[in-house]
Amino acid sequence: MFELSSQDFQAMTAFLQDLVRTPSFSTQEGKVAARLAKEMRRVGISDVRVDRIGNVIGRIGAGGGKKLLFNGHMDTVGISDPAAWQRDPFGGEIEKGMLYGRGSADMKGALAAMVYAAKMLLDAGVPLSGDLYVVGVVQEEPCEGLAMRTLVEQEGLKPTWVVLGEPTDLQISRGHRGRIEMQVTVRGKACHSSAPHRGENAIYGAARIIFGLELLADQLVEDRLLGRGSLAITQIESTAGSRNAVPDCCSFYIDRRLTLGETETKALAEVQGVILREDLRAEVEITEYRATSYTGHEANQREYYPAWAMEEDHPLVQTAARTVRKTLGYLPQIREWAFSTDGVYTMGTAGIPTVGFGPGEERYAHTAEEQIRLDDVAAAARVYAQLAADLLE
């Protein structure tokens, strides 16, 4: 059984405070990456590197054999309205054992726990038959799976198992719905707004399609495990010569959540069907994510992220459950995330067995009340260490 010494608990807490106090919005993770690499080396991880997109990769083990990868993203969403925060979002304040700030739960707490899990393994001299990788990834918030795709397909690191440290409140997650982002563009005919009958208002056309999509949302497929697919219109924009001209173009974006059994082709066909039924000049396409990493690497990916789920009796899921019970003394719930994670690539695309376990509560992610219990970070570190020992014995 692994335990954090009081000295290591204090050091882990100070490290987590540093991570939270260092802003790391997507594509701007450089300072946190440097701090993470420094802490990895400080605790004894000798093999530490940064790949082309900016992922920080630490490895312990003799080399060869099976590979267990702990995944934690370094980037965070923004803070939105500063007035909504009762505490400094980058203060890393601690009160009654709770650490507050942007990224504390999503998911710098897990990153700190993963680093100190590796330290516990090194301090205990546990012989690993394979390799443990602790990886801080970039750009997960806007484009989940992108950094892991780069690591696997371009850097050549192909893990046997992946553990995602996204917040699960120390329970186990085994999958979630996927998503696809689509843009619908409706064409009209411009004219002066004093004589709207002479033109064709693209906004009106878009409204007809949106109404059809609203009706479609109630008919989407439902899976017994992940629930029903969903559809939301998230942004609308139009173009016209001025505000007293009928717009000749209107576009809007669809956030389509995909349950098991729903595919990219199916989601596109559903929207195309609504367009055809309304007999409008319009097209739909999947959007593309493009960004430049803090390392200067140009990245792009189509915004399609498949749903995925592990069977409850899969050996990785069951091993994780046994490890939690052995380490923390309770049988964890096995459930699913509401949000999306890097599992869309690791399991959803690459078929690498993936499970989620992390400190922090999902309900605090992306909120002005983001927080994490420090005792839970320590508990997660113990589980991570024991799980590595169990899988790589």
C-alpha positions as CSV (number, residue, x, y, z in Angstrom):
1,M,0.0,0.0,0.0
2,F,1.3,3.4,-0.9
3,E,1.1,6.5,1.3
4,L,2.2,10.1,0.9
5,S,4.5,11.4,3.6
6,S,3.4,14.7,5.2
7,Q,6.4,16.3,3.5
8,D,5.4,15.0,0.1
9,F,1.8,16.1,0.7
10,Q,3.0,19.6,1.4
11,A,5.2,19.5,-1.7
12,M,2.4,18.2,-3.9
13,T,0.1,20.9,-2.6
14,A,2.7,23.6,-3.3
15,F,3.1,22.2,-6.8
16,L,-0.6,22.2,-7.5
17,Q,-0.8,25.8,-6.2
18,D,1.9,26.7,-8.7
19,L,0.0,25.0,-11.5
20,V,-3.3,26.8,-10.7
21,R,-1.5,30.2,-10.3
22,T,0.0,29.8,-13.8
23,P,-2.6,30.6,-16.5
24,S,-2.5,28.0,-19.2
25,F,-5.3,28.7,-21.7
26,S,-5.3,26.4,-24.8
27,T,-2.2,27.0,-27.0
28,Q,-0.6,29.0,-24.2
29,E,0.5,26.1,-22.0
30,G,4.2,26.8,-22.2
31,K,4.8,28.1,-18.6
32,V,2.8,25.3,-17.1
33,A,4.6,22.8,-19.3
34,A,8.0,24.0,-18.0
35,R,6.8,23.9,-14.4
36,L,5.5,20.3,-14.9
37,A,8.7,19.1,-16.5
38,K,10.7,20.7,-13.7
39,E,8.6,19.0,-11.0
40,M,8.9,15.6,-12.8
41,R,12.7,15.9,-12.7
42,R,12.7,17.1,-9.1
43,V,10.8,14.0,-7.9
44,G,13.2,11.7,-9.7
45,I,11.7,11.1,-13.2
46,S,14.9,11.1,-15.2
47,D,13.3,10.6,-18.7
48,V,11.4,13.8,-19.4
49,R,10.8,15.4,-22.8
50,V,8.5,17.7,-24.7
51,D,7.2,16.6,-28.1
52,R,6.4,18.6,-31.2
53,I,3.0,19.8,-30.2
54,G,4.0,20.6,-26.6
55,N,3.0,17.5,-24.6
56,V,5.2,16.9,-21.5
57,I,6.1,13.2,-21.3
58,G,7.7,11.6,-18.2
59,R,8.7,7.9,-18.2
60,I,9.7,5.5,-15.4
61,G,10.5,1.9,-15.9
62,A,13.2,-0.3,-17.4
63,G,12.1,0.2,-21.0
64,G,10.2,-2.3,-23.1
65,G,7.1,-4.4,-22.1
66,K,3.6,-3.0,-21.6
67,K,3.0,0.7,-21.4
68,L,0.6,2.4,-19.0
69,L,-0.1,6.1,-19.7
70,F,-1.6,8.6,-17.3
71,N,-3.2,11.4,-19.2
72,G,-3.8,14.9,-17.8
73,H,-4.4,18.0,-19.8
74,M,-2.4,21.2,-19.0
75,D,-4.8,23.7,-20.6
76,T,-7.9,25.3,-19.1
77,V,-10.9,27.2,-20.3
78,G,-11.0,30.9,-19.7
79,I,-12.4,32.6,-16.7
80,S,-15.4,34.3,-18.5
81,D,-16.8,37.0,-16.2
82,P,-14.2,37.9,-13.5
83,A,-17.0,39.4,-11.4
84,A,-18.5,36.0,-11.0
85,W,-15.5,34.7,-9.0
86,Q,-15.6,35.1,-5.2
87,R,-11.9,34.2,-5.2
88,D,-8.9,35.0,-7.5
89,P,-9.2,32.4,-10.2
90,F,-5.4,32.2,-10.3
91,G,-4.9,32.5,-6.6
92,G,-4.6,28.9,-5.6
93,E,-6.2,29.8,-2.3
94,I,-6.7,27.0,0.3
95,E,-9.5,27.1,2.8
96,K,-10.5,24.1,5.1
97,G,-8.6,21.6,2.9
98,M,-10.1,22.9,-0.4
99,L,-8.0,24.5,-3.1
100,Y,-9.7,27.0,-5.3
101,G,-9.0,28.3,-8.8
102,R,-9.2,27.7,-12.5
103,G,-8.0,24.3,-13.5
104,S,-7.9,22.9,-9.9
105,A,-10.5,20.2,-10.7
106,D,-10.2,20.2,-14.5
107,M,-7.5,19.0,-14.3
108,K,-4.3,20.2,-12.6
109,G,-5.2,18.3,-9.4
110,A,-4.9,15.0,-11.3
111,L,-1.6,16.1,-12.9
112,A,-0.1,16.8,-9.5
113,A,-1.4,13.4,-8.2
114,M,0.1,11.6,-11.2
115,V,3.5,13.1,-10.7
116,Y,3.5,12.2,-7.0
117,A,2.3,8.7,-7.8
118,A,5.4,8.3,-9.8
119,K,7.5,9.6,-6.9
120,M,5.9,7.0,-4.6
121,L,6.8,4.2,-7.0
122,L,10.3,5.5,-7.3
123,D,10.8,5.9,-3.6
124,A,9.4,2.5,-2.9
125,G,11.7,0.9,-5.4
126,V,8.9,-1.0,-7.0
127,P,10.2,-3.0,-10.0
128,L,8.0,-2.4,-13.0
129,S,7.9,-5.0,-15.8
130,G,6.9,-2.3,-18.2
131,D,6.8,1.5,-18.4
132,L,4.7,4.2,-16.8
133,Y,4.2,7.4,-18.7
134,V,2.9,10.5,-17.1
135,V,1.8,12.9,-19.8
136,G,0.6,16.5,-19.6
137,V,-1.2,17.2,-22.9
138,V,-2.1,20.4,-24.7
139,Q,-5.3,21.8,-26.3
140,E,-7.6,19.3,-24.9
141,E,-10.3,21.8,-24.1
142,P,-11.0,23.0,-27.6
143,C,-10.0,19.8,-29.5
144,E,-10.0,16.7,-27.3
145,G,-7.9,13.8,-28.7
146,L,-5.7,16.1,-30.8
147,A,-2.6,15.9,-28.6
148,M,-3.0,12.2,-28.0
149,R,-3.3,11.6,-31.7
150,T,0.0,13.5,-32.2
151,L,1.7,11.5,-29.5
152,V,0.6,8.1,-30.8
153,E,0.6,8.6,-34.6
154,Q,3.5,11.1,-35.0
155,E,5.6,10.5,-31.9
156,G,5.2,6.7,-32.0
157,L,4.2,6.2,-28.3
158,K,1.5,3.5,-28.3
159,P,0.3,2.7,-24.8
160,T,-1.2,-0.6,-23.7
161,W,-3.7,1.2,-21.4
162,V,-4.6,4.8,-20.8
163,V,-5.9,6.3,-17.5
164,L,-7.6,9.7,-17.9
165,G,-7.4,11.9,-14.8
166,E,-10.5,14.0,-15.6
167,P,-12.6,14.6,-12.5
168,T,-14.7,11.6,-11.4
169,D,-14.9,12.3,-7.6
170,L,-12.7,9.3,-7.1
171,Q,-15.2,7.0,-8.9
172,I,-14.5,5.3,-12.3
173,S,-15.7,6.5,-15.7
174,R,-15.8,4.1,-18.6
175,G,-16.9,6.3,-21.5
176,H,-19.1,9.2,-22.7
177,R,-21.0,10.5,-25.7
178,G,-19.1,11.9,-28.6
179,R,-19.6,15.1,-30.4
180,I,-19.5,16.7,-33.8
181,E,-19.6,20.4,-34.7
182,M,-21.3,21.4,-37.9
183,Q,-21.8,24.7,-39.7
184,V,-24.9,25.3,-41.7
185,T,-24.8,28.2,-44.3
186,V,-28.0,29.5,-45.8
187,R,-27.9,31.6,-49.0
188,G,-30.5,34.3,-49.7
189,K,-30.8,37.4,-51.9
190,A,-30.0,40.9,-50.7
191,C,-32.3,43.9,-51.1
192,H,-33.2,47.1,-49.3
193,S,-35.1,46.3,-46.1
194,S,-37.8,48.8,-47.1
195,A,-38.9,46.4,-49.7
196,P,-38.1,42.9,-48.3
197,H,-40.4,41.2,-50.9
198,R,-37.7,41.9,-53.5
199,G,-35.1,39.8,-51.8
200,E,-34.8,36.5,-49.9
201,N,-34.0,36.8,-46.2
202,A,-31.3,34.2,-45.3
203,I,-32.2,34.6,-41.6
204,Y,-35.7,33.4,-42.3
205,G,-34.4,30.4,-44.2
206,A,-32.1,29.6,-41.3
207,A,-35.0,29.9,-38.9
208,R,-36.9,27.3,-40.8
209,I,-34.0,24.9,-40.7
210,I,-33.5,25.5,-37.0
211,F,-37.1,24.8,-36.3
212,G,-36.7,21.5,-38.2
213,L,-33.6,20.7,-36.1
214,E,-35.5,21.4,-32.9
215,L,-38.1,18.8,-33.9
216,L,-35.3,16.4,-34.9
217,A,-33.7,16.7,-31.5
218,D,-36.6,14.8,-29.9
219,Q,-36.2,11.9,-32.3
220,L,-32.5,11.1,-31.8
221,V,-31.2,7.7,-30.9
222,E,-31.0,6.7,-27.2
223,D,-28.4,4.2,-25.9
224,R,-29.1,2.4,-22.6
225,L,-25.6,3.2,-21.3
226,L,-24.8,6.7,-22.6
227,G,-28.3,8.0,-23.0
228,R,-29.8,10.0,-25.9
229,G,-27.9,12.0,-28.5
230,S,-28.6,15.7,-28.4
231,L,-28.5,18.8,-30.6
232,A,-28.0,22.4,-29.8
233,I,-27.7,25.6,-31.9
234,T,-24.8,27.5,-30.3
235,Q,-24.0,30.5,-32.5
236,I,-25.8,32.4,-35.3
237,E,-24.3,35.1,-37.6
238,S,-25.4,36.8,-40.8
239,T,-24.0,39.2,-43.4
240,A,-25.7,42.1,-45.1
241,G,-24.6,45.4,-46.7
242,S,-26.0,47.2,-43.7
243,R,-28.7,46.9,-41.0
244,N,-31.2,48.3,-43.4
245,A,-30.5,45.6,-46.0
246,V,-32.0,42.1,-46.1
247,P,-29.1,39.6,-45.4
248,D,-28.0,37.4,-48.2
249,C,-26.2,34.9,-46.0
250,C,-26.8,33.4,-42.6
251,S,-24.8,30.7,-40.9
252,F,-25.2,28.9,-37.6
253,Y,-23.3,26.2,-35.6
254,I,-24.6,22.9,-34.3
255,D,-23.2,21.1,-31.3
256,R,-24.3,17.6,-31.8
257,R,-23.7,15.1,-29.1
258,L,-23.4,11.5,-30.3
259,T,-24.5,8.4,-28.4
260,L,-23.3,4.9,-29.2
261,G,-24.4,3.9,-32.6
262,E,-24.5,7.4,-34.0
263,T,-21.8,8.3,-36.6
264,E,-20.5,11.3,-38.5
265,T,-22.3,10.2,-41.7
266,K,-25.6,9.7,-39.8
267,A,-25.4,13.1,-38.1
268,L,-24.7,14.9,-41.4
269,A,-27.4,13.1,-43.2
270,E,-30.0,14.1,-40.6
271,V,-29.2,17.8,-41.1
272,Q,-29.1,17.4,-44.9
273,G,-32.6,15.9,-44.7
274,V,-34.0,18.9,-43.0
275,I,-32.4,21.2,-45.6
276,L,-33.9,19.2,-48.4
277,R,-37.3,19.2,-46.8
278,E,-37.3,22.9,-46.6
279,D,-36.0,23.3,-50.2
280,L,-33.5,26.0,-49.4
281,R,-30.1,27.0,-50.8
282,A,-28.0,25.8,-47.9
283,E,-25.2,23.4,-47.1
284,V,-23.8,21.8,-44.0
285,E,-20.2,20.9,-43.3
286,I,-18.1,19.7,-40.3
287,T,-16.0,22.5,-38.9
288,E,-12.2,22.2,-38.7
289,Y,-10.1,23.1,-35.7
290,R,-6.9,24.9,-36.5
291,A,-4.4,26.3,-34.0
292,T,-0.7,26.9,-33.5
293,S,0.8,25.3,-30.4
294,Y,3.0,27.1,-28.0
295,T,5.9,25.2,-29.6
296,G,5.0,26.6,-33.0
297,H,3.4,23.3,-34.3
298,E,0.5,23.8,-36.7
299,A,-2.4,21.6,-35.8
300,N,-5.7,20.9,-37.4
301,Q,-8.4,18.3,-37.0
302,R,-12.0,17.9,-38.2
303,E,-14.4,18.4,-35.3
304,Y,-15.7,14.9,-35.1
305,Y,-15.2,13.0,-31.8
306,P,-16.7,9.5,-31.6
307,A,-18.6,8.2,-28.6
308,W,-16.9,5.4,-26.7
309,A,-17.5,3.0,-23.8
310,M,-15.7,0.2,-22.1
311,E,-17.5,-2.9,-21.1
312,E,-18.0,-3.0,-17.3
313,D,-16.3,-6.4,-17.1
314,H,-13.3,-5.3,-19.2
315,P,-10.1,-6.3,-17.3
316,L,-8.9,-2.7,-17.1
317,V,-12.2,-1.5,-15.6
318,Q,-12.2,-4.3,-13.1
319,T,-8.5,-3.9,-12.2
320,A,-9.1,-0.2,-11.5
321,A,-12.2,-1.0,-9.4
322,R,-10.2,-3.5,-7.3
323,T,-7.3,-1.1,-6.9
324,V,-9.6,1.6,-5.6
325,R,-11.2,-0.8,-3.2
326,K,-7.8,-2.1,-2.0
327,T,-6.4,1.4,-1.6
328,L,-9.3,3.6,-0.4
329,G,-11.5,1.0,1.2
330,Y,-14.7,1.2,-0.9
331,L,-16.1,-0.2,-4.1
332,P,-16.3,2.7,-6.6
333,Q,-19.2,3.4,-8.8
334,I,-18.6,2.7,-12.5
335,R,-20.3,5.3,-14.5
336,E,-19.9,7.7,-17.5
337,W,-18.9,11.4,-18.0
338,A,-21.3,14.0,-19.2
339,F,-18.5,15.9,-21.0
340,S,-16.0,14.8,-23.6
341,T,-12.3,13.7,-23.0
342,D,-9.2,12.5,-24.8
343,G,-10.9,9.1,-24.7
344,V,-12.5,10.0,-28.0
345,Y,-9.1,9.3,-29.6
346,T,-7.5,6.7,-27.3
347,M,-10.5,4.4,-27.1
348,G,-13.0,5.9,-29.6
349,T,-10.5,6.0,-32.5
350,A,-7.3,4.0,-31.6
351,G,-9.1,1.3,-29.6
352,I,-6.7,1.6,-26.7
353,P,-8.3,0.4,-23.4
354,T,-9.1,3.5,-21.5
355,V,-10.6,4.3,-18.1
356,G,-11.2,7.4,-16.1
357,F,-10.3,8.1,-12.5
358,G,-9.5,11.5,-11.0
359,P,-10.0,13.8,-8.0
360,G,-12.4,16.6,-8.2
361,E,-16.1,16.8,-9.0
362,E,-17.4,17.2,-12.6
363,R,-19.9,19.8,-11.5
364,Y,-17.1,22.3,-10.7
365,A,-15.4,22.1,-14.1
366,H,-15.6,25.3,-16.1
367,T,-17.3,27.2,-13.3
368,A,-16.4,30.2,-11.2
369,E,-16.5,27.9,-8.1
370,E,-13.9,25.5,-9.4
371,Q,-12.3,23.7,-6.5
372,I,-10.7,20.5,-5.4
373,R,-10.3,18.7,-2.0
374,L,-6.6,18.2,-1.3
375,D,-7.2,15.0,0.5
376,D,-8.8,13.7,-2.7
377,V,-5.7,14.6,-4.7
378,A,-3.6,12.6,-2.2
379,A,-6.0,9.7,-2.5
380,A,-5.8,9.8,-6.3
381,A,-2.0,9.7,-6.1
382,R,-2.2,6.6,-4.0
383,V,-4.6,4.9,-6.4
384,Y,-2.5,5.8,-9.4
385,A,0.7,4.4,-7.8
386,Q,-1.1,1.2,-6.8
387,L,-2.7,0.8,-10.2
388,A,0.7,1.2,-12.0
389,A,2.1,-1.5,-9.6
390,D,-0.9,-3.8,-10.3
391,L,-0.8,-3.5,-14.1
392,L,3.0,-3.4,-14.5
393,E,3.9,-6.0,-11.9
